[in-house]
């Protein structure tokens, strides 16, 4: 999937994402837009998109500190994705801004 540069970008940054099958932690460049949360293998323009989640499909975003330090999860109706931020402040910022963007989408 190519990056859609027509969407308003709310937040970007690197997070570690746990792979679904092998449970490895991989660095991913994440982009939160007004309607989607994307993960990419890198920051380059032609980097492979590994996840594209419509914010309308997200059921829950929460800290999962009990599982891993500085971690959070994004739950949709058919999966749960786990992420680790560099520190607690960055993790809280991602959780808060994703939740706020979802609320704004529903208005």
PLY file of the C-alpha trace (Angstrom):
ply
format ascii 1.0
element vertex 107
property float x
property float y
property float z
element edge 106
property int vertex1
property int vertex2
end_header
0.00 0.00 0.00
1.38 3.40 -0.91
1.36 6.22 1.56
-1.61 8.51 1.13
-0.22 12.01 1.45
-3.70 13.54 1.17
-4.62 12.53 4.73
-3.85 14.96 7.56
-0.97 13.53 9.61
-1.55 13.80 13.36
1.55 12.00 14.70
4.54 10.02 13.41
7.34 8.10 15.05
9.07 4.78 15.55
7.58 2.09 17.78
8.37 -1.58 18.22
5.50 -3.81 17.07
5.09 -7.45 18.00
4.61 -9.72 15.00
1.43 -11.80 15.04
2.93 -15.18 14.17
6.44 -15.37 15.63
5.99 -12.75 18.39
9.22 -10.95 17.43
9.50 -7.22 18.15
10.22 -5.21 14.98
10.85 -1.51 14.62
8.07 0.19 12.65
7.54 3.75 11.50
4.00 4.65 12.55
1.77 7.32 11.07
-1.48 8.39 12.68
-3.78 10.31 10.36
-7.24 11.71 10.86
-8.77 8.37 9.81
-6.04 5.66 9.80
-3.13 4.26 11.79
-0.37 2.93 9.49
2.84 1.03 10.21
5.75 0.86 7.77
9.03 -1.03 7.68
10.91 2.25 7.34
10.66 5.99 6.94
11.50 6.01 3.22
8.72 6.99 0.81
8.62 3.52 -0.80
8.74 1.53 2.48
6.38 -1.42 2.75
3.15 -0.79 4.66
2.77 -3.58 7.24
-0.55 -2.47 8.79
-3.37 -0.15 7.81
-6.04 0.22 10.50
-9.11 2.37 10.06
-9.67 4.32 13.28
-13.36 3.47 13.00
-12.39 -0.21 13.45
-10.46 0.37 16.69
-12.36 -0.81 19.76
-9.76 -0.10 22.44
-6.34 1.54 22.90
-4.74 1.03 26.30
-1.52 0.76 28.25
-0.33 -2.81 28.71
2.47 -2.03 31.15
1.93 -5.33 32.95
3.05 -7.21 29.83
6.07 -5.14 28.75
7.57 -1.86 29.95
6.24 1.14 27.95
3.81 -1.04 25.99
0.29 -0.45 24.70
-2.22 -2.32 22.60
-4.65 -1.47 19.83
-7.66 -3.76 19.68
-9.87 -4.10 16.63
-12.78 -6.45 16.12
-10.48 -9.17 14.76
-7.03 -8.60 16.26
-4.90 -7.02 18.97
-1.67 -5.30 18.02
1.03 -4.69 20.64
3.54 -1.85 20.60
6.45 -0.69 22.76
7.52 2.94 22.92
10.97 4.21 23.82
9.72 5.50 27.17
6.60 6.00 29.29
6.01 9.57 28.08
6.04 8.57 24.41
3.76 5.60 25.10
1.24 7.77 26.95
1.34 10.35 24.15
0.53 7.70 21.50
-2.32 6.23 23.57
-3.81 9.65 24.32
-3.55 11.04 20.80
-4.99 7.89 19.18
-7.92 7.96 21.61
-8.50 11.69 21.04
-8.39 11.23 17.26
-10.95 8.41 17.49
-13.23 10.62 19.59
-12.89 13.48 17.07
-13.71 11.09 14.25
-17.00 10.17 15.94
-18.12 13.82 16.29
0 1
1 2
2 3
3 4
4 5
5 6
6 7
7 8
8 9
9 10
10 11
11 12
12 13
13 14
14 15
15 16
16 17
17 18
18 19
19 20
20 21
21 22
22 23
23 24
24 25
25 26
26 27
27 28
28 29
29 30
30 31
31 32
32 33
33 34
34 35
35 36
36 37
37 38
38 39
39 40
40 41
41 42
42 43
43 44
44 45
45 46
46 47
47 48
48 49
49 50
50 51
51 52
52 53
53 54
54 55
55 56
56 57
57 58
58 59
59 60
60 61
61 62
62 63
63 64
64 65
65 66
66 67
67 68
68 69
69 70
70 71
71 72
72 73
73 74
74 75
75 76
76 77
77 78
78 79
79 80
80 81
81 82
82 83
83 84
84 85
85 86
86 87
87 88
88 89
89 90
90 91
91 92
92 93
93 94
94 95
95 96
96 97
97 98
98 99
99 100
100 101
101 102
102 103
103 104
104 105
105 106
